[in-house]
Amino acid sequence: MTIRVLVWNEGVHESTQPDIAAIYPAGIHGAIAEGLTEVLGDDVAVRTATLADPEHGLSEDTLAQTDVLLWWGHIAHDQVDDEVVARVQRHVLSGMGLLVLHSGHFSKIFTRLLGTTCSLNWRNEGERELVWTVAPTHPIAEGVEHPIVIEHQEMYGELFDIPTPDDLVFISSFTGGEVFRSGVTFTRGHGRIFYFSPGDQEYPVYFHPQIRRVLANGVRWANPAARPAVDRSIPAVANPDREWYLSR
């Protein structure tokens, strides 16, 4: 079954900064969508949306037809409408997969789902990042080089204020000595969440073949259709009669 993917991006950097537009002429969302199609082929149907779209491109109908949502945000977190955030949260709790990328760690949807500040240390000096696989049997790590070498990238460092993740898949190290939990998973309600940190807008990270592989693996892993008993409904309180199961 084809995985229905929506790649969401603010689209602010590319539309206001010529140097960023030169790196991502089709937008960060365009590069990510291209990579998913390149790796997954006919197994995926990819659409894109940006902050400037009506309802940010995240209407009820759109989300109802989305298996996995990828989220990239940076300088316009506060411009995302709270009603839209609540809508996305409801769909995640109902089973829609969510991949949060790079500075999306401060997005309203990620902090709401995790319940912590999601703060971290950072330094943008174009340092080399090594992405080390620490869970080689995890589906998201399948076929991924160890380590992934990113020649120039913004440094993210600990402490990363997140809850203890379900899975720690990748840890990154940087030229300056810092380390960071760069690939982590969570479950909220029926939905699977994967946070992956490489992807600063000033570097062509989303054209890196191994980064594209990780995101494609993340989409497969987060797809609710690949798991049993995910009917896109929010877990609810029930008050069954005793021995209700005997009448099935």
KOLFI-24990 format. One record per residue: residue number from 0; residue in one letter; x, y, z of N, C-alpha, C in turn. Coordinates in Angstrom, 2 decimals. Layout:
   k r    n.xx    n.yy    n.zz   ca.xx   ca.yy   ca.zz    c.xx    c.yy    c.zz
 NUM a       X       Y       Z       X       Y       Z       X       Y       Z
...
***
This chain:
   k r    n.xx    n.yy    n.zz   ca.xx   ca.yy   ca.zz    c.xx    c.yy    c.zz
   0 m    0.84   -1.19    0.00    0.00    0.00    0.00    0.88    1.25    0.00
   1 t    0.55    2.21   -0.83    1.32    3.44   -0.94    1.24    4.25    0.36
   2 i    2.39    4.72    0.83    2.44    5.56    2.03    2.17    7.00    1.61
   3 r    1.18    7.61    2.23    0.81    8.99    1.91    1.57    9.93    2.85
   4 v    2.48   10.70    2.28    3.39   11.53    3.07    3.14   13.01    2.77
   5 l    3.19   13.81    3.82    3.11   15.27    3.69    4.36   15.87    4.32
   6 v    5.12   16.62    3.54    6.32   17.31    4.03    5.95   18.76    4.29
   7 w    6.02   19.17    5.57    5.66   20.55    5.95    6.92   21.33    6.28
   8 n    6.97   22.55    5.76    8.13   23.42    5.97    7.64   24.85    6.10
   9 e    8.27   25.61    6.99    7.92   27.03    7.10    8.04   27.74    5.75
  10 g    9.13   27.50    5.06    9.36   28.17    3.79    9.76   29.62    3.92
  11 v   10.13   30.05    5.12   10.46   31.46    5.35   11.88   31.77    4.89
  12 h   12.84   30.95    5.27   14.23   31.21    4.89   14.38   31.30    3.37
  13 e   13.81   30.36    2.66   13.99   30.30    1.21   13.34   31.49    0.50
  14 s   12.27   32.02    1.09   11.55   33.12    0.44   12.09   34.50    0.82
  15 t   12.97   34.57    1.82   13.47   35.86    2.28   14.99   35.99    2.23
  16 q   15.70   34.87    2.06   17.16   34.89    2.07   17.69   34.25    0.79
  17 p   18.23   35.06   -0.13   18.72   34.51   -1.40   19.79   33.44   -1.23
  18 d   20.63   33.54   -0.20   21.67   32.53   -0.03   21.08   31.18    0.33
  19 i   19.97   31.18    1.07   19.31   29.91    1.40   18.56   29.39    0.18
  20 a   17.93   30.29   -0.56   17.22   29.88   -1.78   18.17   29.26   -2.79
  21 a   19.42   29.71   -2.79   20.41   29.14   -3.71   20.75   27.70   -3.34
  22 i   20.72   27.39   -2.04   20.98   26.03   -1.58   19.78   25.14   -1.83
  23 y   18.59   25.67   -1.57   17.35   24.91   -1.70   16.40   25.65   -2.65
  24 p   16.66   25.62   -3.95   15.82   26.37   -4.90   14.37   25.90   -4.92
  25 a   14.12   24.65   -4.60   12.74   24.15   -4.51   12.25   24.13   -3.08
  26 g   12.97   24.80   -2.19   12.61   24.80   -0.78   13.15   23.58   -0.06
  27 i   13.30   23.70    1.25   13.71   22.54    2.04   12.71   21.41    1.86
  28 h   11.43   21.76    1.83   10.39   20.75    1.64   10.55   20.04    0.30
  29 g   10.94   20.80   -0.74   11.14   20.19   -2.04   12.28   19.19   -2.06
  30 a   13.38   19.54   -1.37   14.53   18.63   -1.31   14.18   17.36   -0.53
  31 i   13.45   17.51    0.57   13.06   16.35    1.36   12.12   15.46    0.56
  32 a   11.14   16.07   -0.10   10.19   15.30   -0.90   10.91   14.56   -2.03
  33 e   11.85   15.23   -2.67   12.64   14.60   -3.74   13.39   13.39   -3.22
  34 g   13.98   13.52   -2.04   14.74   12.42   -1.45   13.87   11.23   -1.12
  35 l   12.68   11.48   -0.58   11.78   10.38   -0.25   11.35    9.63   -1.51
  36 t   11.04   10.38   -2.55   10.64    9.74   -3.81   11.81    8.98   -4.42
  37 e   13.00    9.54   -4.30   14.20    8.90   -4.83   14.45    7.55   -4.16
  38 v   14.28    7.48   -2.85   14.58    6.26   -2.10   13.42    5.27   -2.13
  39 l   12.20    5.78   -1.97   11.04    4.89   -1.80   10.27    4.64   -3.09
  40 g   10.48    5.46   -4.10    9.85    5.23   -5.40    8.34    5.19   -5.33
  41 d    7.75    4.16   -5.95    6.30    4.05   -6.03    5.66    3.66   -4.70
  42 d    6.47    3.37   -3.70    5.91    3.02   -2.39    5.39    4.24   -1.64
  43 v    5.63    5.43   -2.18    5.27    6.65   -1.47    4.63    7.65   -2.42
  44 a    3.65    8.39   -1.90    3.05    9.53   -2.60    3.28   10.75   -1.73
  45 v    4.08   11.69   -2.22    4.54   12.80   -1.39    3.90   14.11   -1.84
  46 r    3.37   14.83   -0.87    2.88   16.20   -1.08    3.67   17.12   -0.16
  47 t    3.60   18.43   -0.43    4.27   19.41    0.41    3.30   20.51    0.82
  48 a    3.63   21.18    1.92    2.83   22.31    2.40    3.76   23.26    3.14
  49 t    3.36   24.53    3.21    4.16   25.53    3.90    3.29   26.39    4.80
  50 l    3.96   27.17    5.61    3.29   28.06    6.56    2.31   29.00    5.87
  51 a    2.66   29.48    4.67    1.85   30.48    3.98    0.58   29.92    3.36
  52 d    0.46   28.60    3.27   -0.73   28.00    2.69   -1.95   28.22    3.60
  53 p   -3.17   28.23    3.04   -4.36   28.29    3.89   -4.35   27.17    4.93
  54 e   -4.61   27.53    6.19   -4.54   26.59    7.30   -3.16   25.94    7.38
  55 h   -2.15   26.64    6.88   -0.77   26.15    6.82   -0.65   24.86    6.01
  56 g   -1.65   24.59    5.16   -1.63   23.36    4.39   -1.95   22.13    5.21
  57 l   -2.52   22.35    6.41   -2.77   21.25    7.35   -4.24   21.21    7.73
  58 s   -5.10   21.20    6.73   -6.54   21.12    6.97   -6.92   19.73    7.49
  59 e   -8.13   19.63    7.98   -8.61   18.34    8.47   -8.60   17.30    7.35
  60 d   -9.07   17.67    6.18   -9.10   16.73    5.06   -7.70   16.29    4.67
  61 t   -6.76   17.23    4.67   -5.38   16.89    4.30   -4.77   15.92    5.29
  62 l   -4.93   16.19    6.57   -4.35   15.31    7.59   -5.02   13.95    7.59
  63 a   -6.31   13.90    7.31   -7.01   12.62    7.26   -6.49   11.74    6.14
  64 q   -5.86   12.36    5.14   -5.30   11.61    4.02   -3.78   11.53    4.10
  65 t   -3.24   11.70    5.30   -1.79   11.65    5.50   -1.43   10.52    6.46
  66 d   -0.54    9.65    6.03   -0.04    8.59    6.91    1.12    9.07    7.76
  67 v    2.01    9.86    7.16    3.19   10.35    7.86    3.41   11.82    7.50
  68 l    3.60   12.64    8.54    3.87   14.07    8.38    5.31   14.36    8.79
  69 l    6.06   15.04    7.93    7.40   15.52    8.28    7.33   17.01    8.54
  70 w    8.04   17.49    9.57    7.89   18.88   10.03    9.26   19.54   10.15
  71 w    9.46   20.62    9.37   10.67   21.43    9.49   10.26   22.87    9.79
  72 g   10.73   23.40   10.92   10.45   24.78   11.29   11.64   25.38   12.00
  73 h   11.70   26.72   12.04   12.84   27.36   12.67   12.50   28.73   13.25
  74 i   12.19   29.70   12.40   12.05   31.08   12.86   10.60   31.55   12.93
  75 a    9.66   30.67   12.68    8.25   31.08   12.68    7.38   30.13   13.50
  76 h    7.96   29.51   14.52    7.17   28.61   15.35    5.93   29.30   15.91
  77 d    6.10   30.56   16.34    4.99   31.27   16.97    3.90   31.67   15.98
  78 q    4.17   31.56   14.69    3.17   31.91   13.68    2.27   30.74   13.31
  79 v    2.55   29.58   13.84    1.70   28.41   13.57    0.48   28.49   14.47
  80 d   -0.69   28.47   13.86   -1.94   28.66   14.59   -2.17   27.52   15.58
  81 d   -2.58   27.89   16.80   -2.78   26.89   17.85   -3.86   25.88   17.48
  82 e   -4.87   26.31   16.74   -5.92   25.39   16.32   -5.36   24.32   15.38
  83 v   -4.45   24.73   14.52   -3.81   23.77   13.61   -2.93   22.81   14.39
  84 v   -2.21   23.32   15.39   -1.36   22.46   16.23   -2.21   21.41   16.93
  85 a   -3.35   21.83   17.48   -4.24   20.88   18.16   -4.75   19.82   17.19
  86 r   -5.00   20.23   15.97   -5.48   19.30   14.94   -4.41   18.26   14.61
  87 v   -3.17   18.74   14.43   -2.07   17.81   14.16   -1.87   16.86   15.33
  88 q   -1.91   17.39   16.55   -1.75   16.54   17.73   -2.80   15.44   17.76
  89 r   -4.04   15.81   17.46   -5.12   14.81   17.47   -4.85   13.71   16.46
  90 h   -4.34   14.07   15.30   -4.06   13.06   14.29   -2.88   12.18   14.69
  91 v   -1.88   12.75   15.35   -0.77   11.92   15.83   -1.27   10.94   16.88
  92 l   -2.05   11.42   17.82   -2.59   10.53   18.85   -3.46    9.44   18.25
  93 s   -4.05    9.74   17.09   -4.91    8.77   16.41   -4.12    7.79   15.54
  94 g   -2.81    8.03   15.39   -2.00    7.07   14.66   -1.14    7.61   13.54
  95 m   -1.35    8.86   13.14   -0.51    9.42   12.07    0.94    9.50   12.54
  96 g    1.87    9.09   11.69    3.29    9.19   12.03    3.78   10.62   11.91
  97 l    4.79   10.98   12.71    5.35   12.33   12.70    6.87   12.26   12.75
  98 l    7.52   12.88   11.78    8.97   13.06   11.79    9.26   14.54   12.00
  99 v    9.94   14.86   13.09   10.29   16.25   13.41   11.78   16.42   13.12
 100 l   12.11   17.47   12.38   13.46   17.61   11.84   14.15   18.86   12.37
 101 h   15.42   18.70   12.70   16.33   19.78   13.09   15.70   20.74   14.10
 102 s   15.58   22.03   13.72   15.09   23.03   14.66   13.60   22.91   14.94
 103 g   12.94   21.94   14.34   11.58   21.61   14.71   11.46   21.14   16.15
 104 h   12.60   20.95   16.82   12.54   20.56   18.24   11.84   21.62   19.08
 105 f   11.82   22.88   18.62   11.14   23.96   19.33    9.74   24.24   18.77
 106 s    9.27   23.43   17.86    7.94   23.65   17.30    6.87   23.43   18.35
 107 k    5.74   24.07   18.15    4.62   23.90   19.09    4.18   22.45   19.17
 108 i    4.13   21.77   18.02    3.63   20.40   18.03    4.57   19.47   18.79
 109 f    5.89   19.65   18.63    6.84   18.75   19.30    6.84   18.99   20.80
 110 t    6.90   20.24   21.23    6.92   20.51   22.67    5.60   20.11   23.31
 111 r    4.50   20.24   22.59    3.21   19.84   23.15    3.15   18.32   23.33
 112 l    3.61   17.59   22.34    3.56   16.13   22.42    4.53   15.58   23.46
 113 l    5.68   16.23   23.63    6.69   15.72   24.56    6.54   16.27   25.97
 114 g    6.00   17.48   26.11    5.76   18.02   27.44    6.97   18.58   28.15
 115 t    8.06   18.83   27.43    9.26   19.42   28.02    9.68   20.62   27.17
 116 t   10.74   21.32   27.60   11.16   22.51   26.85   11.79   22.16   25.52
 117 c   12.37   20.96   25.41   13.09   20.53   24.20   14.25   21.46   23.86
 118 s   14.79   22.14   24.88   15.93   23.04   24.69   17.22   22.24   24.54
 119 l   18.25   22.92   24.01   19.52   22.26   23.75   20.61   23.31   23.62
 120 n   21.85   22.87   23.44   22.96   23.77   23.13   23.18   23.80   21.63
 121 w   23.65   24.94   21.10   23.91   25.01   19.67   25.06   25.97   19.38
 122 r   25.69   25.75   18.23   26.75   26.62   17.74   26.83   26.42   16.23
 123 n   26.72   27.49   15.48   26.71   27.36   14.02   28.01   27.86   13.43
 124 e   29.00   26.96   13.36   30.30   27.29   12.79   30.70   26.31   11.69
 125 g   29.73   25.61   11.14   30.00   24.70   10.03   30.90   23.54   10.38
 126 e   30.69   22.95   11.55   31.55   21.86   12.01   31.17   20.53   11.35
 127 r   32.12   19.61   11.35   31.82   18.27   10.87   30.98   17.53   11.91
 128 e   29.94   16.86   11.43   29.09   16.05   12.29   29.22   14.59   11.87
 129 l   29.43   13.73   12.85   29.42   12.28   12.64   28.18   11.73   13.32
 130 v   27.33   11.06   12.55   26.09   10.49   13.08   26.32    9.00   13.28
 131 w   26.43    8.60   14.54   26.76    7.22   14.90   25.49    6.42   15.17
 132 t   25.39    5.25   14.55   24.27    4.35   14.81   24.51    3.60   16.10
 133 v   23.59    3.72   17.05   23.73    3.02   18.32   22.65    1.95   18.51
 134 a   21.75    1.83   17.52   20.74    0.77   17.54   20.71    0.15   16.14
 135 p   21.73   -0.63   15.79   21.87   -1.11   14.41   20.74   -2.02   13.93
 136 t   19.98   -2.61   14.86   18.88   -3.48   14.44   17.56   -2.73   14.31
 137 h   17.56   -1.44   14.62   16.32   -0.66   14.50   16.00   -0.44   13.02
 138 p   14.72   -0.52   12.63   14.37   -0.33   11.22   14.83    1.01   10.64
 139 i   14.91    2.05   11.45   15.33    3.35   10.93   16.80    3.34   10.55
 140 a   17.58    2.44   11.13   19.02    2.36   10.84   19.35    1.41    9.70
 141 e   18.36    0.77    9.11   18.62   -0.22    8.07   19.32    0.40    6.86
 142 g   20.45   -0.16    6.49   21.17    0.28    5.31   21.88    1.62    5.45
 143 v   21.99    2.12    6.67   22.59    3.44    6.91   24.07    3.27    7.22
 144 e   24.92    4.09    6.61   26.36    4.03    6.87   26.66    4.39    8.32
 145 h   27.72    3.78    8.85   28.14    4.01   10.24   29.61    4.42   10.27
 146 p   29.88    5.71   10.57   28.90    6.77   10.80   28.53    7.47    9.49
 147 i   27.45    8.25    9.55   27.18    9.21    8.49   28.12   10.40    8.71
 148 v   28.79   10.82    7.66   29.71   11.96    7.76   29.08   13.16    7.07
 149 i   28.84   14.21    7.84   28.32   15.47    7.31   29.43   16.50    7.49
 150 e   30.00   16.97    6.41   31.20   17.80    6.49   30.95   19.14    7.17
 151 h   29.78   19.73    6.95   29.49   21.04    7.53   28.05   21.06    8.03
 152 q   27.89   21.41    9.30   26.56   21.37    9.90   26.58   22.20   11.18
 153 e   25.41   22.68   11.57   25.26   23.35   12.86   25.42   22.33   13.98
 154 m   26.11   22.74   15.05   26.27   21.85   16.20   25.04   21.92   17.09
 155 y   24.50   20.76   17.42   23.52   20.61   18.50   24.19   19.78   19.59
 156 g   24.06   20.21   20.85   24.71   19.50   21.93   23.81   19.31   23.14
 157 e   24.21   18.37   23.98   23.49   18.13   25.22   23.74   19.25   26.22
 158 l   22.80   19.53   27.05   21.67   18.70   27.38   20.49   18.98   26.45
 159 f   19.89   17.94   25.93   18.68   18.02   25.13   17.53   17.67   26.06
 160 d   16.68   18.65   26.37   15.64   18.47   27.38   14.41   17.80   26.78
 161 i   14.51   16.48   26.66   13.41   15.66   26.17   13.16   14.54   27.17
 162 p   11.95   13.95   27.16   11.73   12.76   27.98   12.63   11.62   27.50
 163 t   12.81   10.63   28.35   13.57    9.45   27.92   12.90    8.85   26.70
 164 p   13.60    8.74   25.58   12.96    8.24   24.36   12.67    6.75   24.43
 165 d   11.75    6.31   23.59   11.51    4.88   23.44   12.76    4.19   22.89
 166 d   13.34    4.80   21.86   14.53    4.25   21.23   15.53    5.37   20.98
 167 l   16.79    5.09   21.26   17.88    5.98   20.88   18.57    5.31   19.70
 168 v   18.41    5.88   18.52   18.88    5.24   17.29   20.23    5.81   16.85
 169 f   20.40    7.13   16.98   21.63    7.79   16.54   22.14    8.76   17.60
 170 i   23.47    8.82   17.73   24.14    9.84   18.53   25.15   10.54   17.62
 171 s   25.15   11.87   17.66   26.09   12.64   16.84   27.23   13.19   17.68
 172 s   28.40   13.27   17.06   29.55   13.95   17.67   30.00   15.05   16.72
 173 f   30.61   16.10   17.28   30.98   17.27   16.51   32.45   17.61   16.72
 174 t   33.00   18.37   15.79   34.40   18.76   15.84   34.76   19.43   17.15
 175 g   33.84   20.22   17.69   34.10   20.95   18.93   34.04   20.10   20.18
 176 g   33.67   18.82   20.05   33.68   17.92   21.19   32.32   17.53   21.72
 177 e   31.26   18.26   21.34   29.94   17.96   21.87   29.37   16.67   21.26
 178 v   28.43   16.09   22.01   27.65   14.96   21.51   26.17   15.31   21.65
 179 f   25.34   14.57   20.90   23.91   14.90   20.88   23.12   13.66   20.50
 180 r   21.99   13.46   21.17   21.07   12.38   20.81   20.30   12.83   19.56
 181 s   20.84   12.49   18.42   20.35   13.07   17.17   19.24   12.28   16.49
 182 g   18.97   11.08   16.93   17.88   10.29   16.36   17.16    9.53   17.45
 183 v   15.96    9.97   17.81   15.22    9.37   18.92   13.77    9.15   18.52
 184 t   13.13    8.16   19.14   11.73    7.87   18.84   10.89    7.95   20.10
 185 f    9.61    8.23   19.87    8.63    8.30   20.94    7.31    7.72   20.42
 186 t    6.46    7.31   21.34    5.09    6.93   21.01    4.15    7.82   21.81
 187 r    3.19    8.40   21.14    2.16    9.21   21.80    0.81    8.75   21.28
 188 g   -0.02    8.21   22.20   -1.27    7.62   21.76   -0.98    6.47   20.83
 189 h   -1.58    6.50   19.64   -1.33    5.47   18.62   -0.24    5.89   17.64
 190 g    0.32    7.09   17.81    1.24    7.62   16.82    2.70    7.43   17.16
 191 r    3.50    7.17   16.15    4.94    7.07   16.30    5.61    8.38   15.89
 192 i    6.61    8.80   16.66    7.33   10.04   16.42    8.81    9.74   16.31
 193 f    9.46   10.31   15.29   10.91   10.21   15.13   11.47   11.61   15.01
 194 y   12.39   11.96   15.91   13.11   13.23   15.81   14.50   12.96   15.26
 195 f   14.89   13.75   14.24   16.21   13.60   13.62   16.81   14.98   13.44
 196 s   17.99   15.21   14.02   18.49   16.58   14.13   19.25   17.14   12.93
 197 p   20.02   16.38   12.14   20.76   17.03   11.04   19.81   17.74   10.07
 198 g   20.18   18.96    9.64   19.33   19.62    8.66   19.23   21.12    8.78
 199 d   20.32   21.80    9.16   20.29   23.26    9.20   20.15   23.82    7.80
 200 q   19.41   24.92    7.70   19.09   25.51    6.40   20.30   26.05    5.64
 201 e   21.40   26.30    6.33   22.57   26.90    5.68   23.47   25.87    4.98
 202 y   23.11   24.60    5.08   23.94   23.54    4.51   23.05   22.58    3.71
 203 p   23.58   21.97    2.64   22.76   21.12    1.77   22.56   19.71    2.33
 204 v   22.21   19.63    3.59   22.14   18.34    4.28   21.08   17.43    3.67
 205 y   19.96   17.99    3.21   18.88   17.15    2.72   19.11   16.62    1.30
 206 f   20.28   16.91    0.75   20.71   16.26   -0.49   21.67   15.10   -0.22
 207 h   22.08   14.93    1.02   23.02   13.88    1.41   22.32   12.52    1.28
 208 p   22.87   11.58    0.53   22.19   10.29    0.30   21.86    9.54    1.59
 209 q   22.74    9.60    2.58   22.48    8.87    3.81   21.40    9.54    4.66
 210 i   21.33   10.85    4.62   20.25   11.55    5.32   18.92   11.20    4.67
 211 r   18.92   11.13    3.35   17.70   10.74    2.64   17.30    9.31    3.00
 212 r   18.27    8.44    3.17   17.98    7.06    3.58   17.35    7.03    4.96
 213 v   17.88    7.79    5.90   17.33    7.82    7.25   15.88    8.30    7.23
 214 l   15.61    9.38    6.51   14.25    9.91    6.46   13.29    8.91    5.81
 215 a   13.73    8.24    4.77   12.89    7.23    4.13   12.60    6.09    5.09
 216 n   13.62    5.64    5.80   13.41    4.59    6.80   12.45    5.07    7.89
 217 g   12.59    6.33    8.30   11.71    6.88    9.31   10.26    6.90    8.87
 218 v   10.04    7.22    7.60    8.68    7.22    7.06    8.10    5.82    7.09
 219 r    8.86    4.84    6.66    8.38    3.45    6.69    8.03    3.03    8.12
 220 w    8.91    3.38    9.06    8.72    2.98   10.45    7.50    3.65   11.08
 221 a    7.26    4.91   10.76    6.17    5.66   11.38    4.82    5.42   10.71
 222 n    4.81    4.78    9.56    3.58    4.56    8.81    2.60    3.69    9.60
 223 p    1.42    4.21    9.94    0.48    3.41   10.74   -0.03    2.18   10.00
 224 a   -0.07    2.23    8.68   -0.57    1.09    7.92    0.34   -0.12    8.02
 225 a    1.59    0.09    8.45    2.53   -1.02    8.59    2.40   -1.72    9.93
 226 r    1.49   -1.23   10.77    1.32   -1.80   12.10   -0.10   -2.32   12.27
 227 p   -0.29   -3.36   13.08   -1.64   -3.87   13.30   -2.45   -2.97   14.23
 228 a   -3.76   -3.00   14.08   -4.70   -2.40   15.02   -4.52   -0.90   15.20
 229 v   -4.15   -0.21   14.14   -4.12    1.25   14.17   -5.25    1.75   13.27
 230 d   -6.35    2.19   13.88   -7.53    2.57   13.11   -7.75    4.07   13.07
 231 r   -6.70    4.86   13.38   -6.76    6.31   13.35   -7.86    6.84   14.27
 232 s   -7.95    6.29   15.46   -8.85    6.82   16.49   -8.04    7.10   17.74
 233 i   -8.42    8.16   18.47   -7.72    8.52   19.69   -8.05    7.52   20.79
 234 p   -7.06    7.05   21.56   -7.37    6.18   22.70   -8.38    6.86   23.63
 235 a   -9.41    6.13   24.00  -10.51    6.73   24.77  -10.82    5.92   26.02
 236 v  -11.46    6.57   26.98  -11.92    5.89   28.19  -13.06    4.95   27.83
 237 a  -13.08    3.76   28.42  -14.15    2.80   28.18  -14.70    2.30   29.52
 238 n  -15.95    1.85   29.50  -16.60    1.34   30.71  -17.34    0.06   30.37
 239 p  -16.59   -1.02   30.06  -17.22   -2.25   29.59  -17.89   -3.03   30.72
 240 d  -18.88   -3.83   30.33  -19.47   -4.78   31.27  -18.46   -5.87   31.59
 241 r  -18.64   -6.52   32.74  -17.77   -7.63   33.08  -17.91   -8.75   32.03
 242 e  -16.78   -9.35   31.71  -16.71  -10.47   30.77  -17.31  -10.12   29.40
 243 w  -17.15   -8.85   29.01  -17.68   -8.42   27.72  -17.09   -9.19   26.56
 244 y  -15.86   -9.67   26.74  -15.14  -10.35   25.65  -15.74  -11.71   25.34
 245 l  -16.56  -12.26   26.24  -17.14  -13.58   26.02  -18.22  -13.56   24.95
 246 s  -18.74  -12.38   24.66  -19.84  -12.28   23.69  -19.34  -11.98   22.29
 247 r  -18.03  -11.96   22.10  -17.51  -11.66   20.77  -17.76  -12.82   19.81
***
